[in-house]
Amino acid sequence: MKIFLIATYMYMLSAENFSAQSQTWQPVGSGFDYAVFSLANDPISNRLYAGGQFDTANGFSCSRIAQWDGFNWDTMGTGLSNGYVSTVALYNNQLYAGGSFTKAGNKIRRYFSRWNGTSWDSIGFTTGNCSVQHLTVYNGELYISGGFPTAGGITVNNIARFNGTQWDSLTSGTNNVIHTMTVYNSELYIGGQFDSAGGIAANNIAKWNGTNWSVVGSGINGYVYALEAHNGKLYAGGIFTQAGGNPASNIAVWDGNTWTALGSGTNSSVNALLSFSGNLYAAGWFTTAGGISANRVAGWDGNNWSAMAGGMNDGVRVLGTFNGEIYAGGYFTKADTTTVNYIAKWDGSVGIQEHKASDLSFQIYPNPAEGKFTICQLPSATNHLNIYDVFGKLVFQATIHGKQENINPYLPGGIYFVQGFDSSEKFKTDRSARSVQKLIIIH
């Protein structure tokens, strides 16, 4: 195993390093026949699940939901039908789907169902006309939100929680539709088009601490379609002009106390947000971000917006990750100039600019390392270190005072990406800013 890893490492060192400017959008198989609304990555089975309003995948019949193994699309039983799949999520190692669908084959499955490995389970949810917009896990339970009055026979008003067998409400819920949810600072945040949550005034965004609802500043003056925790802050996207009473064009950031804009924002709606490998990615129907051309998808490095090649030719509804790459789904048929058919992946594993070995602003030795390693030749008196795995997950952070330090991140053997940066935290190509190196750990 050590010989294989060392050989792999030497190959990677000899290969041309990638940069953000050279990354491109690529098709995912031959795609679908219509829109993709949701993505979920299952790292255990190494599958990417996609839901939407399609009838075929790779040209074969596949109703509203499919699974990708990195090479091929495959069906999931009879699929789901008579509506669309707007959200998919994993809970207790099982896949759940929500949307406006009412059937799986010839069986009734209204708006919410669970995949048992061979077929779609019947779960008593609601009897009224409704749609499920989002699923997420919080405090060991699955949370379901959208536009529905009841769940499991109890009044819930647009949001409920499910432990696998039983339903429960979150006090009196909201007075209108919830589009999105995420967990930030150990609380569940919701966004949508409501003006009360739990009976208190809340302008389109609110938070739940497991017992009570509370406001998030003075809220947002338009619809909220996406929420994402990133680098210790909460980001909100949608279609709005103010957040917390401050000007913010369709995207804003909450630091726990105050809402602020992200530069000049975007010129149309933000419908998806993704935190990945130190960057924030936004997608939707916009064509500019921060005043630059960015067709429906863009990256934010904490200071500036950047385009992602030529972007998409129509709206993007969802962003996700699989095997260290960004995936996008929506209404688009082209990404940059490539035909992709409603789903595409961004070529590149980390999404952070990597420099040639001779230009790096720090050095690692030994590399490969048997757990411990030394980082040296750091650019400043105070430096920061992030380590990501091959899936883009942040697995280790450290602040280093001085230009050399011994590091033991206690990580399993494998390939990692080490990102070093000084206190300016700006993405530049000079030696005083960030750079990325590959690290091999062997045991």
N, C-alpha and C positions, 0 to 999 in steps of 0.2 A: 504493500500500500504506500509506504514512504517513497519507494522508487517511482511509482506511478505519479504521485503528487509532485515530486521534484521535477519529473520530466514535463508534467503539465505546466508547472510554474515557469520552467525555462522556455517552453514554447510561447507562453503568454508574454514573457519579457521580450522575446524576439519579434513578436507581432507588432504591427503598427497600432499605437494607442488611439482610442476613439476620442472624439470631441463632440460637444453639443451641436456644433455647426454641421457635422457630417452625418448626423442621425437622420433617418428617413422613416416614413410610414410604409408598412407592408401589409398585404392581405393576410387574412386568417383563413386558410383553406380558400374555397371559392365564395365564402360568406353566405348570406341569406337572401331571401326574396323580398323582405321588408324589414322594418325598423327593429332595432335592439334597444331595450329600455333598461336592462339591469344585468349586472355581472357579479359573480361570487367566486372567489378562489378557495378551493379546498386543498390545503397543503398536505393533508394525510393521504388522500387518494391521488393527489397531483392532477386534479381536474379543474377546469374553468367552466362554470355554468353560466349560460346566457338565457335571458328571458326577453320576450318582446311580443311583436304582433306578426311574426313570420309563420309561413307554412312549410318552407323547405330550408334545409341546410346542406351545403355542398351539392345542391341539386336534387336531394332526396327528401321525401316527405318527413316533416319534423314539426309538430304542431306546438308553437309558442315557447318551447323550452328545449335546450340541447346542451350537450356536454362536449368539451374539447380536451383531448389528452396531450396536446402539443403537436399532433400530427393530423388527426381526423376529428370531424364532428360526428356525434352519435346521438341517437334518439334516447328518450327516457320514457319507456313504455309507450302508451298511446299519446303522451303529451297532454296538454291542456287546451281547451277550445271554448268557442262561443264567448270570446272576449280576448283580453291580452294579459300577459304577465308583466307587471310593473316593477316587481321587486323579488329578489331571491336572497336567502341568507342561511348560514349554517348555525344550528343550535343543537348541542349535545350530539355532535357528529352526525346529524341528519339534516338534509336539505329541506327547507320550507320555501314555498312560493306563494305570492299574493298578487292580486290584480283584480280585473273585472271578469275573469273567466268563470264559467258555471259548470263545465263538464271536463271529464277525463275519459276520452272515448265515449261510450254510451252511459257512463256513470255520472251522477250528480256530484260535483265538487265545487261548491259555491265560494269563490273569492279567495280561499285560503286552503292550502293542502300541504301534505308532507310526503316526500318520496321515501319509500321503504326499501329501495334497492331493485324492486321489480315492478311496482305499481304505485299509484297515488292514493294515499289514505283519505278516508272520510273523517273530517274533523268538524264537529258542530260549531259553527261560527255565528252567522247571522242570516236572517231570512229576508230582510229588506233589500231593496236595490242599493248597491254600494260599490265602492272600489277600495282596495287596499293599496296604499301608496308606498309604504316603506316598512321594512323589518330591521330590527337591530337587537343585540343582546346587551342587557344591563342588569347587574346584580344577580346573575344566575338565572334570569328569566328572559323569554323572548317577548319583545315589545312590538306591537302591531299598530300602525297608524294609517290614517287616510280619511275617508268620509263614510262613516257607518254609525248607527245609533246604538246597536247592541252587539254583544259577543257572548256566546254560551248562555243566552237567555237573560243576561243582566245588562242594565243600561250602562254604557261606557262613554258615549259621545266622542267618537273619532280616535280614541286611543285606548288600548287594552294591553294586559300582560298575560302571558301563557306559560305555565311551567311544564308543559308536555301533556298534561291531563286536564288541568283546571284553568278557568278564566278568572280574572279579577280586574276591577276598574282602577283608575287613578283619580280618585274623588269624582268630581263632576265632569272631567275631561275638558274639551274646548267647545266653542260655539260654532266652529266651522272647520274646514278641511286642514289636515296636517300633511305636508308634502315630504318632510325630511326629519331625521333624528340623528343625533350622534352623542357620544359620551365625552365630556370635557370636565376635568377637575372633579372626577367622581360623581358628577351629576349628569342627568339625561337632559339634553337640550332638544327642543322641537321647533320647527319652523313651518310656516304655511301662510294661510290667509284668514286668520282668526283675530278677534280682538278681546277675547277673555280665555283664561285657563284656570280651572278650579274655582271659578267665580270671581277672579280678580282681573282687572284690566291689564291686558298684555298685547301689545301691538305686533302681531305676526311672529313673535318669538317668545319662548318662555323656557323655564328650567324646572326639573323635578328632582328632588333629593332623596326619593324613596318614600317620602311621607307627604310632602307638601309642594305646591307650586309657588314659584316666585318669578318676578319680572327680570329682564335682562336690560338694565338701564331703562331708557324710555322707548326701547324697541326700534322697529324699522317701519318706514312709511309705505311699504309695498309688499308684494308677495316674496316669500323666502322659499327657494327651491332646493338649496344645498347647504349643508353645514359640515365643517371638517375641523378637527383639532390638528394644529400644526405648530411645532416649535414653541409649545407652552401657551399658545393663544388659540382663540376660536375664530374661524373664518365663516362668513355667511355670504351666499350668493343668491341672486334672484333677479327681480326687476323692481328697482326702487331708486330713489334719489337722495334719501337721507337715512342715516343710522344714528340713533342717539341724539337726534336733532342736528347732526353735523352732515354737510354734503358728502355723499358717497354714491358713486355711479355703479349700481348693480353688484358691487362687492365691497365688503367692509370687514374689519377685524376688531374683535373684542378682547381686551387684555385682562378682563376680570373686573374692570372698573369703568372703562371708557371705550366708546366706539370711535374708530378712525377709518379713513379711506385708504385704499391701496393706490397711490398715485391718482391719476385721473380716471381709474376704473375702466369700464368697457362701454361700448356704445349700444349694447343690447343685452339681453338676459344671460345670466350665468346659471346653468342648470346642473352642473356637476363640479365637484372639487375633489382633489386627491393630494394627500401628503405623501411624498415618495422621495427617498434618498436626499433629504435636505431641502428639496424644492416644493413649492405648492403649484399645482396645476389646476387650471380652470377651463371649463368648456361650456358651450351653450350655443346661442345664435348670434353672438357678436362677431364683428369683422375688424374691430380695433381694440387694443388693450394698451392702456397707458399712452395713447396717441399714435401707436405704431400699428401697421397692418398685421393682423393675427386672425386668420379665418377660423372662427369657432373653437379654437383651442390655443392656449398660451401658458407660459411658465412664469412664475414669480419667484425671484431669488431672495426676497426680503428687502430689496431696494428698487429693482427694475423689472419691467415686463419684457418678455422675449417671445417671438413667434416660434412655432414648431413646424419647420419647413413651410410648405404652402398651405397647411391646414386642410380643412374639409370643405366640400362643396354644398353642404347643408348642415342642419343642426345636429349637435352632439348631446345625447341625453345622459350618458353615464361614462365614468372613468373607473378603471380597476387595474389590478396587477396580476401577472401570472408568470412564473419562472423568470423573475427579475426584469420584466418588461411591462410597459404601460399599454393597456388595451383601452380602446374607445369604442362605444357603440352609439348608434343614433339613426338619423334619417339620411345620412350621407351615402353616396355611392362611390365617391372618389376621395382619396386622401392624397394631398399634393396632386400629382398627375396620374396616380395609380388607381385603377379600378379595384375597389375593395368590397363593395356590396354590404354596407351597413355595419361593418366591424373592421377594425384595423389595429395593428400593434406598432408601437414606436420602437424602432430598432436600436438597441443599446441597453446594457444591463443596469447601469447606475444612474445615468441621467445627469451626472456632474462632470464637468470638463476634466479630463485626465491629461497630464503632460508627459512628454518623453522623459525617460529616466534622468537624462542630463539636465533637465530644467526643473526638477522637483525641488520644492522648498524645504524638504526634510528627507531624512534617510532612516531606513529600518534595517536592523541586523540582529540576529541572523534571520534570514528569510529564504527558505522555509524556517519556521520557528517551532520548537517543541513546547508550545504554550506561552512561555515568556519571550519578550523581545525588548530591544532598546530602540527608542526613537531619539534621533539627534539632529543637529544642524537646523533646529527650529528657528523661525525668522525673528521672533520677538521675545521679550521677557515673559509675557503671558501668552500662552497658546492654548488652543482647544483641539480636541481629538474626538472624532466620531468613527465608529466601526460599523459597517453594514454587511449583512450576509448577501448571498447571491440573489435573494428575492427582494432586495432593497430595504429590508427591515433593519432599523437601528438597533444594534445589540450591545453597544458599549459606548460610553461617553466619559471623558476626563478633561480636566483643566490642568495644564502643566505650567508650572512657574520655573522658568529657566529654559535653557536650550537643549537639555538632554534629560531623559528619564527612562527608568526601567518600567515596563508595563507588563502586567499579568491580567488579561481580561477574563480568564477562566472560561474560554470558549472551546467547544468541541472541535475536532479536526475538520478542516474544510478550507474553502476559498472565501476570502473576505476582501472588502475594500476599505482602506484606511484613508480618512479625510482629515487633513490638518489645515488649520486656518488661524490667523491671528485675530486680535480683538476687533479689527475693522469689519470682519465677517463679510467682506465683499468678494464677489466672484470676479477675479481678474486673472490674467495670465502671468503676472510678475511674481517674484519670489516672496513678496510681502503678503500675499493673499493665500487662497486655498489651493490645494492640489490633492490628488488622489493617487494612492498606490495600491496595488494588489498585494495581499498578504496570504501566505499559505501557513496554516497551523497543522502540525502533525503530532501524533501521540504514540 
